[in-house]
Amino acid sequence: MGLEGVAKLVLGIGVGLLVLGGLLYLAAKLGWTRLPGDFVYRGKNVTVYIPIGLMVVVSVVGSLILYLFSRR
């Protein structure tokens, strides 16, 4: 892979991150910050947030995208 290939890879990753950031921003504006299945523990001096629902959604969407791109 030459310099041109690396440049295309970096640009592709950058565009992907830009799209992901836009989607996360849109999700926050729509109020999708807390999904069913998210675990929140509020103690006396600590708060623990584990976004299990979001992890499931991201996993399913990522799997679908990889499946679609891997088919030829």
C-alpha positions as CSV (number, residue, x, y, z in Angstrom):
1,M,0.0,0.0,0.0
2,G,1.5,3.3,-1.1
3,L,1.2,6.7,0.3
4,E,-2.0,7.3,-1.8
5,G,-3.6,4.2,-0.3
6,V,-2.8,5.4,3.2
7,A,-4.2,8.8,2.4
8,K,-7.5,7.3,1.2
9,L,-7.7,5.1,4.3
10,V,-7.1,8.1,6.7
11,L,-9.7,10.2,4.8
12,G,-12.2,7.3,4.9
13,I,-11.7,6.9,8.7
14,G,-12.1,10.7,9.1
15,V,-15.4,10.7,7.1
16,G,-16.6,7.7,9.1
17,L,-15.9,9.5,12.4
18,L,-17.6,12.7,11.1
19,V,-20.7,10.7,10.3
20,L,-20.6,8.9,13.6
21,G,-20.3,12.2,15.5
22,G,-23.2,13.6,13.6
23,L,-25.4,10.6,14.4
24,L,-24.4,10.8,18.1
25,Y,-25.2,14.5,18.1
26,L,-28.6,13.9,16.5
27,A,-29.3,11.1,18.9
28,A,-28.6,13.4,21.9
29,K,-30.8,16.1,20.4
30,L,-33.7,13.6,20.0
31,G,-33.3,12.5,23.6
32,W,-31.9,9.1,23.0
33,T,-29.3,9.4,25.7
34,R,-30.9,6.8,28.0
35,L,-32.0,3.6,26.3
36,P,-33.9,0.7,28.0
37,G,-31.3,-1.6,29.4
38,D,-28.9,1.2,30.5
39,F,-27.6,0.6,34.0
40,V,-27.2,3.7,36.3
41,Y,-26.0,3.3,39.9
42,R,-26.0,6.4,42.1
43,G,-24.2,6.0,45.3
44,K,-23.3,8.4,48.0
45,N,-20.1,9.7,46.3
46,V,-20.1,7.9,43.0
47,T,-22.2,7.5,39.9
48,V,-21.7,4.5,37.5
49,Y,-23.3,4.5,34.1
50,I,-23.1,1.4,31.9
51,P,-24.9,1.9,28.5
52,I,-25.8,-1.7,27.9
53,G,-28.8,-0.8,25.6
54,L,-26.5,1.5,23.5
55,M,-23.9,-1.2,23.3
56,V,-26.5,-3.7,21.9
57,V,-27.8,-1.1,19.4
58,V,-24.3,-0.2,18.2
59,S,-23.4,-3.9,17.9
60,V,-26.4,-4.8,15.8
61,V,-25.9,-1.7,13.5
62,G,-22.2,-2.4,13.2
63,S,-22.8,-6.1,12.4
64,L,-25.4,-5.1,9.7
65,I,-23.0,-2.7,8.1
66,L,-20.1,-5.1,8.1
67,Y,-22.4,-7.8,6.6
68,L,-23.5,-5.5,3.8
69,F,-20.0,-4.5,3.0
70,S,-18.6,-8.0,3.1
71,R,-21.0,-9.4,0.6
72,R,-19.8,-9.3,-3.0
